[in-house]
Amino acid sequence: MSLNKSGIRQDANYIFFSYSSIVSALNACNGNVKFTVYPEANHDLWTQTYNNPELYEWFLQHRRQQAVG
């Protein structure tokens, strides 16, 4: 499974450390998680996320697996 998750530290509505634990657990199970933290983004992390060309490069690196029938 591949997962791209963005996070912020400054947002009171956001539980940063819970996501950090989830990312660590997924990686421990051979997950492919990219976790990007924007320390100063406050609640609007999507603007920086979608303005980051690395997101689109990450999208292009992944393909849907064929179902095994």
N, C-alpha and C positions, 0 to 999 in steps of 0.2 A: 504494500500500500504506500502511496506517495501522498504527502500532505504538505501544503505550504501555509504556514500560519504566521500572521503578523501580530505583534504585541506592543503595548506601551506601558511604561512604568508610572506615569504621572496621573492617569485617569482613576478617580475614586470609584468609578463604576466597573472597573476592570480588575479581575483577580489574577494578577501577573503570575504569582507563584504556582497557582493551580495549573496554568497552562505549561509552565516550565516542567512540572512533574509529569504531565501528560506527554509532553515531547520526549522527556527522558525515558519514560516507559515504552513508548512506541519505538524509539531508536533501539532500546534494549531487546526488542522482539524483531530485529532486522527491518524495522520500518525505514522509510526514506523521508525524513521530516526536515524541512527547512523552516527555521523559526527566526524571523526577523524582528528585532526590537527597535522601536523608534522612541528613544528616551524622552523627547520633548513634544510628542505629538498630541498630548491631551486626548480627548475622546475621538477626535477626527483622525484616525490612523489610516482610513481608506484613501485619503488624498495622496499621502506619501506612498502608500502601497501601490496604487495604480499609476503613479508617476515614476515608479522605479522600474527601469528597463529589465532588471534582473528577474522580475516576476514573469514577464513574457518569455524570456529565455528559458526559465524553469518550466513554463507551460509547454514549450516546444520540445523539451527533453522527454516528455512522458506520452505514452500511448496507452489506450485501453487494451487490456489483455483479451485475447480470444477466449471465449468460454470453452471449457473442455466438456464435451458431451458424452 
